[in-house]
Amino acid sequence: DGSSSTAPELRFQSTLDKYIAKNVALESDEGIRTRERVLVKMGNLHREWVRSVATKRGLNADAVDSAGGELFTSGSYRLGVHEPGADIDTIAVAPNICTRDDFFGSGYISPNKIEGDDDE
């Protein structure tokens, strides 16, 4: 809501920060950079997939180019408290031209694309 934190909230945050610093092994800077690169690639693959569905639906070139698709993070990664090797919870948002069947049955994201064999 944009309001300032209360004194009890600030005390709780301080306690939480101290606990995390003492008890939770956080990701190294290199690990964070690797995760960021992976997320960028995943976002690009997701947008490519949305464009492929739009093309399959017969939309014109302008509609295909503006079809969108976005990837959001959640969970411990989003909160910045993920441990090394932890998963990254993501939410893939696509326009309503993309169905569940498109997502789960397209086979668009191949292991080669994920592993980097299909880089530009």
N, C-alpha and C positions, 0 to 999 in steps of 0.2 A: 504493500500500500504506500510505500515511499516514506513512511514515518521513521523517525530515528529509533534505534534499539533502546530498550529500557535497561535500567541498571541490572535487574536479574538476568536479562538476556545476555548482556555483555559479560557478566560473571560466568554464566553457563558456557558461553563461547570460549572464554579463557580456559576454563576447566577442560573442555573438550579438546582444545588445541594442545594443552599440556599432555593430556592422556594420549592423543594421537602421536605426538612427538616422542613419547616414551615407549609406546606399545605397538605402534603400527609401522611396519617397514614400508615406506612410500617409494614410488617408482623413481629411478635415477633420471637425470636430465636426458641422457641418451635414450632411455626407455620411453620417456614422454615424447621425444622427437619421433621415434619409430611409430608410436601409436598415432601421432598426428599425421604422419605420412600415410599410414594405413587408412585412417578415416577419410583423408582427402581422396585416396584411390577408391574407397568404397562409395563415397558420395558421387564421384565421377561415373563409376560403373552403374550406380542406381539411376542417374540421370540418362545415361546411354540406354539403359533398359526401358525407361519411360518413353524415350524417343522411339525405340524399336516397337513398342506397343502402339504408340500413336501412328506410326507408319503402317503397321499391320491393320489398324482400324481404317486406313485410307484418308487420314487427315492431310490437309495441304501442308506444304513446306513451312509456312509461317506458324501454323498450329503445332507442327511437330517441334519446331525450334523453341517455341514458348511453352511446351507442355509441362516443363518444370520437373519436379521430383526433388525431395530434400531428405537429408539424413540428420537426425538429432540424436544426441547422447543423453543417457539418463543413468541413474544408479550411482555407484561409488566413483566411476570415472567422472561423471558430471559434477559431483561434489568435490572432486580433487583429493579423495582419500582412498584411491585404489592401491592395492598392493602389487608388487612386481608379479607379472604373469596372470593377473586377474583378467577376466573377460571385460569386454566393453559392451554395455547394454546400449543398443541403438534402436531407434524408431524410424522406419522408412515411411515417408509420406509421399503418396502418389496421387495424381488426379483420378477422378472417378471413371475415367476410361480404362483404367487398369483394374482388373478384377483379381480376386484371390486365385482363380485358376491361372491367370496370367503369371502371377507372382510365383506360385508353387509349381507350375507345370511348364514354364517356358524353357528351362534349361539354359537360359541366357548366361548366367554366371557360371562359367566352367572353372574347374580347378586351375587350368592354365592361366586364366585371367586373374584369379586370386593370387597365384604364386608369382605373377609378374612376367610370364612367358609371352604375353600379348601386349607388352608395353609399346608405346609409339615408336 
